Amino acid sequence: MIYSDIPSAQQLVLTFQAKGIRNIVISPGSRNAPLTLSFAKQSYFNCYSIVDERCAGFFAMGMARQLQEPVAVLCTSGSAVLNYYPAVAEAYYSEVPLIVVSADRPAYKIDVGDGQTIRQTDIFQKHIGFSANLKQDVSHAPEVMAQFDKTLLVHTQQEIQAYNQFEILKALEVAMVKRLPVHINVPFEEPLYGQTNNLKVVLPSEEDALPGLEKLDDLEYFSKIWSSSSKKMVLIGVAQPDTLAQDVLEKLGADTTVMVFTETTSNVHHDAFFPSIDSIIAPIEKSENKEALFKALQPDLLLTVGGMIVSKKIKAFLRQYNPKVHWHVGQNRAYDTFFCLERHAAIEPTIFFRSLVSPQAPEQGYRILWDGVKTNYEQRREAYLNKIGYSDFSVFHQLQKTIPKHYQVHLANSSTVRYTQLFPMDASLSVYCNRGTSGIDGSTATAVGASVHYDSPTLLITGDLSFLYDSNGLWFKGMRSDFRIININNTGGGIFRILPGKEDTIEFSSFFETVHELTAEHLAAMFGFEYLVATNANELQNALKSFYTTSEKPKILEVFTPRLENDQILLEYFDFIS
């Protein structure tokens, strides 16, 4: 086996292998050469080359989320590591185990005017699970260190290795157990390209098992409150498929004292649940007796499961009409989103719900009234679709009906994720969106990274601004031929047309909506995608017939929609179902 001749590079690679971290996303550079060469020379690792560091960070994060295991991303010194920050922040709030490894210059070269030197230690301080700042080896190029900074030589190589090992293991523990991003910063002295087959590092023996998450003992308390509450609301945010077992779904669905609100990104499906939250709340907002209706909807007990919630309307409602008790269930972080969080049940949601004992549900339970509201808006939605013309609204309805079973679906933020909340998704689909920070950056790169090891094809549904912003995410040599992108191009940031303050002015179109005339056609050609286009309902129907068929190249379907009509059609939908 060939390794770098620098001990800390050997140490990091050997520890990653010992802990089962196989996937390494590498951004090219010189300072990270000791690690790049060491990882790439070992058949154990799967190494991927992504030039754009911002895209590399999201690519690795998408892979980590799909695999449900840590993935490392590696870069050189300087501004390269800063470009990882958007992905680090997203991973932090989405609880994805991303391992950022940055090569660094020796300490004596920081702040002296050398190129590609910035203050890299603790650079992600506000959005990181742990920062491991490794010490520089003293057995590699000691004569250089003696010339510039003798203080670096006060510790032995053995002491430095012991310190570095503790830091690396601590970082990996946080990534694996707490499922948070971590940062490992490694200073390297030149020369950087030396290689050897003689290991200078021997890892200390240790227990392979990492400590488990905290378990909850007080299930009796939760069961007592649950059984005595007649108005229970379960709100499920971003979650992995199968977060709740089928028997739990059936148990919740049979209990009329429980209302279960789901979102597209929750990956939870049951006929008794409410998948379009805004279609319930928006008509209440427009009602003459909204106070009475909101009181009727107000839960006594709120249980949240999963991560971030998309719907702004449910947040506004629960903040004004607080439940008496709010618990968060699950091993992910508990957010006090509604400013009334009482307890965090840090156990698997399936185990939690199986432990609860529910009394016989009354015939006229909490959910019964809202079942009728749900049936009404579903019927009215179909009537509205028959009434309106071609628009974003009708396009999303058509798209969601035609996605083949078992696809992995990634959604961009802004309008895309909000439109998908209005229509059902097939239960066989796995749906993801970067809702940690909810930014438009990185949606393409995330989807590409998630596709690499997925058994079925991947579909990205995106908007024009998100697509153009992250176009470097297509710069991946290993792109699968079954990767699919649907780009909804309404020639600007359509979401701004439905937000308060919209005005048809030059300032609005230039600085908010950012109107443009760009298309994906030439990007598709440059990155080797088949390009399909639709500008009306008939063209869309015809394009979809071939879009999902087997091909030698990945495909982009660009769907143009009417910019000036989209917002009015969406806003009138809520009036129509009210």
C-alpha positions, 0 to 999 in steps of 0.5 A, spaced: 500 500 500 502 506 498 501 512 503 503 519 503 510 520 507 507 525 512 505 521 519 498 525 520 496 524 513 497 516 514 494 517 521 487 520 518 487 515 512 488 509 517 483 512 522 477 513 517 478 506 514 478 503 521 471 507 522 468 504 516 468 511 512 469 509 505 466 515 501 471 521 500 469 527 495 476 531 493 476 538 491 483 538 487 488 542 490 496 542 492 496 543 500 491 537 500 496 532 496 498 528 502 491 526 503 488 526 496 494 521 494 493 517 500 486 516 500 486 515 492 491 509 493 487 505 497 482 500 494 478 501 500 475 508 499 471 510 494 474 517 491 470 522 487 473 528 484 468 535 484 472 541 482 467 546 485 468 546 493 461 549 494 458 543 490 463 538 493 460 540 500 453 539 497 454 533 493 457 529 499 452 531 504 447 528 499 451 522 499 451 522 506 444 523 507 442 518 502 447 512 505 445 515 512 453 514 514 458 519 514 461 522 508 468 526 508 469 532 503 477 534 502 480 540 500 486 545 500 487 551 504 485 558 503 478 560 500 477 553 498 474 551 505 470 557 506 466 554 500 464 548 504 460 553 509 453 553 505 453 545 505 456 545 513 450 549 515 445 545 511 448 539 514 448 542 521 441 544 521 439 537 517 443 533 522 447 530 516 454 527 518 458 531 513 466 530 515 470 536 512 477 535 512 481 541 510 489 541 509 492 548 512 499 551 512 503 551 517 501 556 523 507 560 522 505 562 515 498 565 517 497 572 517 504 573 514 502 575 507 502 568 504 497 566 498 492 561 500 492 562 507 486 564 512 485 563 519 482 556 518 482 553 525 474 553 528 472 556 521 465 553 522 464 555 529 457 557 529 455 551 525 459 545 527 458 539 531 466 539 533 472 542 530 478 538 530 484 542 530 490 537 529 497 539 530 503 539 525 508 533 525 515 534 528 518 528 524 516 531 517 521 537 515 523 539 522 529 543 519 524 548 516 520 548 522 526 550 526 528 555 521 521 559 522 518 557 528 522 553 534 516 553 538 513 547 534 518 543 536 517 543 543 512 536 543 515 529 541 512 526 535 509 521 539 505 526 543 503 530 537 500 523 534 496 522 541 493 528 541 491 528 534 488 521 535 484 523 540 481 529 536 480 525 530 476 520 534 472 525 537 470 528 531 468 521 528 464 520 534 460 526 534 459 525 526 457 518 527 453 518 534 450 525 534 449 525 526 452 532 525 457 535 521 465 536 523 471 539 521 478 536 521 483 541 520 490 538 518 497 543 517 502 540 512 509 542 511 512 542 505 514 537 501 507 535 500 508 529 494 512 524 498 510 517 498 512 511 501 509 503 503 512 504 510 507 506 515 510 511 520 503 510 524 500 505 528 493 506 531 492 505 538 487 499 540 481 501 542 473 499 542 470 499 535 463 501 538 461 508 539 457 510 545 449 510 543 444 515 544 441 517 550 435 512 551 428 515 554 426 511 561 419 516 563 415 513 557 409 512 563 409 520 563 408 520 556 403 515 556 398 518 561 398 525 558 397 522 551 391 517 553 388 523 557 388 528 551 382 528 547 385 533 541 392 530 539 396 533 533 402 529 530 406 534 525 411 530 521 417 534 518 423 532 514 424 525 515 427 519 512 422 513 509 420 508 514 421 513 520 414 510 522 413 503 522 406 501 518 403 498 525 404 505 528 401 509 522 395 504 522 394 505 530 394 513 529 390 513 523 384 509 527 384 514 533 380 520 531 383 523 537 389 524 533 390 529 527 396 527 523 399 533 519 404 530 514 409 534 508 411 531 502 418 531 505 416 527 511 415 521 507 409 518 511 403 516 507 396 514 510 389 515 508 387 518 514 392 523 515 392 530 512 398 531 507 396 538 504 397 543 511 396 549 507 389 547 504 386 546 511 389 553 514 388 558 508 381 557 508 380 558 515 384 564 515 379 567 510 373 565 514 368 569 517 368 565 523 376 564 523 377 565 531 372 559 532 375 554 527 382 556 529 380 554 536 377 548 534 383 546 530 388 548 536 390 541 539 391 540 547 397 536 545 402 537 540 407 531 538 413 533 532 417 528 529 422 529 524 426 535 522 424 542 519 417 544 517 415 547 510 409 550 512 409 557 514 401 557 516 402 551 521 407 555 524 403 561 525 397 558 527 401 554 533 405 560 535 398 564 536 394 558 538 399 554 543 398 547 545 398 546 552 403 541 551 409 540 546 413 534 545 418 532 540 419 525 539 426 522 535 433 522 536 434 528 532 435 535 535 428 538 538 427 545 536 422 550 540 419 552 533 412 554 537 415 557 543 412 551 547 416 545 547 416 542 554 419 535 553 424 531 548 423 524 547 429 522 545 428 515 542 426 512 535 419 514 534 416 507 532 418 505 539 415 511 542 408 511 539 408 503 540 409 504 548 403 509 548 396 506 550 390 510 547 383 509 550 377 507 545 376 513 540 370 517 541 365 517 535 365 524 534 373 525 535 377 531 534 379 529 527 372 528 524 370 535 523 377 536 519 376 529 515 370 533 512 374 539 510 379 535 507 374 531 503 372 538 501 378 541 499 380 535 495 374 535 491 375 543 490 382 542 488 380 537 482 374 542 480 379 548 480 384 544 476 379 543 470 377 551 471 384 554 470 389 554 464 396 552 464 401 555 469 405 552 475 399 550 479 397 545 473 404 543 471 406 541 478 399 537 479 401 533 472 408 532 474 407 529 481 402 524 477 407 521 472 413 520 477 415 513 476 414 508 482 420 508 487 424 514 484 428 518 489 425 525 488 429 531 490 426 538 491 429 545 490 427 550 495 422 556 494 416 555 489 418 548 488 417 545 495 411 549 496 407 547 490 409 540 491 405 540 498 399 542 494 398 535 491 399 528 493 406 524 492 406 516 491 407 512 497 413 509 493 417 515 492 423 517 497 422 525 497 428 530 500 429 537 500 435 541 503 430 544 509 436 545 514 437 552 511 432 552 506 437 556 501 436 555 493 444 553 493 446 546 492 440 543 490 442 540 484 449 538 487 445 534 493 441 530 488 447 528 484 451 526 490 445 522 493 444 519 486 450 515 486 449 509 491 441 509 490 438 503 487 433 506 483 433 513 478 433 520 481 429 526 479 430 533 481 425 538 480 427 545 481 426 552 479 430 556 474 434 560 479 435 554 483 438 550 477 442 556 474 445 558 481 447 551 482 449 549 475 456 547 477 453 541 480 452 538 473 460 537 473 460 530 475 464 525 471 460 519 474 453 522 472 448 516 471 444 515 465 438 515 469 438 521 472 433 526 471 431 534 472 425 537 471 426 545 471 420 549 471 422 556 468 418 561 469 423 566 467 425 569 475 424 568 482 416 566 482 416 566 489 417 573 490 410 574 486 406 571 491 409 574 497 407 581 501 410 587 498 410 585 490 409 591 486 410 591 478 416 596 478 423 596 475 426 595 482 422 589 483 423 585 477 430 587 477 432 585 484 427 581 487 424 577 481 430 577 477 427 576 471 431 573 465 431 570 458 436 564 460 434 557 458 438 550 460 439 548 453 446 550 452 448 547 459 445 541 457 449 540 451 455 542 455 454 537 461 452 531 456 444 531 458 439 530 453 434 536 452 427 536 452 422 542 452 415 544 454 411 550 453 404 548 454 400 542 457 400 538 450 407 539 449 408 537 457 404 531 456 408 529 450 415 530 453 413 526 459 412 520 455 419 519 453 422 523 459 423 517 463 424 512 458 431 508 458 437 512 455 444 513 454 444 520 457 441 523 463 435 528 461 433 535 463 426 537 461 425 544 461 418 547 462 416 554 461 410 557 465 407 564 464 410 568 469 405 573 470 399 568 471 402 563 476 402 567 482 394 569 481 392 562 479 396 560 486 393 565 490 386 564 487 386 557 489 385 558 496 379 563 495 376 557 491 377 552 496 374 556 502 
